Amino acid sequence: MSSVTISWRQRRQVARTRRALDRALSRTSSPAMRDELLTMANSGQFLGR
């Protein structure tokens, strides 16, 4: 696979993950769960950083 294809797929995966985290944050009612989701989102592990 070319580096362009790999880069494109990685960007799409990051975008999907970011949208999923945003949806989860909007649906949670528990402050503890919200904090946990924000910690995950800010860690960069799930956003390709």
For each residue, the residues with C-beta under 8 A, 3 or more apart:
1: 5 6
2: 5 6
3: 6 7
4: 7 8
5: 1 2 8 9
6: 1 2 3 9 10
7: 3 4 10 11
8: 4 5 11 12
9: 5 6 12 13
10: 6 7 13 14 48
11: 7 8 14 15 48
12: 8 9 15 16
13: 9 10 16 17 48
14: 10 11 17 18 47 48
15: 11 12 18 19
16: 12 13 19 20
17: 13 14 20 21 46 47 48
18: 14 15 21 22 41 47
19: 15 16 22 23
20: 16 17 23 24
21: 17 18 24 25 37 40 41 46
22: 18 19 25 26
23: 19 20 26 27
24: 20 21 27 28 37
25: 21 22 28 34 37 38 41
26: 22 23
27: 23 24
28: 24 25 33 34 37
29: 33
30: 33 34
31: 34 35
32: 35 36
33: 28 29 30 36 37
34: 25 28 30 31 37 38
35: 31 32 38 39
36: 32 33 39 40
37: 21 24 25 28 33 34 40 41
38: 25 34 35 41 42
39: 35 36 42 43
40: 21 36 37 43 45 46
41: 18 21 25 37 38 46 47
42: 38 39
43: 39 40 46
44: 47 48 49
45: 40 49
46: 17 21 40 41 43
47: 14 17 18 41 44
48: 10 11 13 14 17 44
49: 44 45
